[in-house]
Amino acid sequence: MSRPFAARALKKVGEHPIVVHNPYTSWFASGSASRDEVRDLVVQFSVFSNLFLIAQLNKIINSQGWSRACVLVDKAAFYRRCAAH
């Protein structure tokens, strides 16, 4: 029996060298980051995650195989409705 896609993807990503041997994350995990460095990281991650979400939604909305009816204001309902297609 094959493993679900999400489990396979997580395993693949978790074993990638940039995840396993990343000097930045090792440095951050050491706890020596200053308050300003942590603030910078949080801001960068926030910007990235918002832009990523917008890009993924645009990809879904503009996909030929997806109904325009699945585009809703409420994100949770949007995902539930799109998952049904």
N, C-alpha and C positions, 0 to 999 in steps of 0.2 A: 504494500500500500504506500502511495507517495505522500509526502508531507505537504501540508497546505502551503500555498505560495508565500504567505507572510512569514512563516517559520523558516522556509528556505531562504528568503530574501534577508531576514535578520541574521541568519547564520552566515551567509555570504558576506554581508556588510561587516558583521562583527569580526570576521577573520581577515578583513582587508588590511594590508600593511599600514595604511594611513590611520586606521583606527587602533591597531595593535601597537604600533611603534610611532606614535605621534609625540614629538618633543613638546609641542604646545600644550596638549592635554596633560602630559606628564608633569610639566611645570605648573599648570593650573591646579592639578590634583595635590601638589606638594603644599599648597596653602600659603605660598609666599607672594601671591598677587596682592597688590595694593588696592585700596578702596577705589581709586580712579581706574585702575585696570579692570576691576570687576564691573564697575559702572559702564566702561567702554564695551566690554563683552556683552553685557545685557542689552545695551542699545543696539549693537551690531546684530545680535541674534533677533531682537524684536523687529528690526527693519527687514532682515532676511526672511523671517517667518511670515511677515505680512505680505511681502512681495511674492514669496513662493506660493502662498495661498491664492493670491490674485491670479498668478500665472496658471496654476492648476485649474482654478475655476474657469478661466478663459479657455483653456484647452478642452475642458469638458463641454462648456457651452457651445463652442465652435466646432465640436466634433460632428461629423456627418451622421454617426450612428445614434446620437442622443436627441431626444425630443426637447423642443423648447419649453414644453410644459413642465419640465423638471427644474426650471430655473425659478427658485422661490427666494424671498427675502430672508426667511429663517434658515440658517445654515443646516441645522439638524434635520429639518424637514426636507431641505434640498438634498442632503446626502441619502436620507431614507428613500426619497422618491426616485433619485437617480439609480440607487442600488437595485431598485425593482425593475429597471429597464434592461 
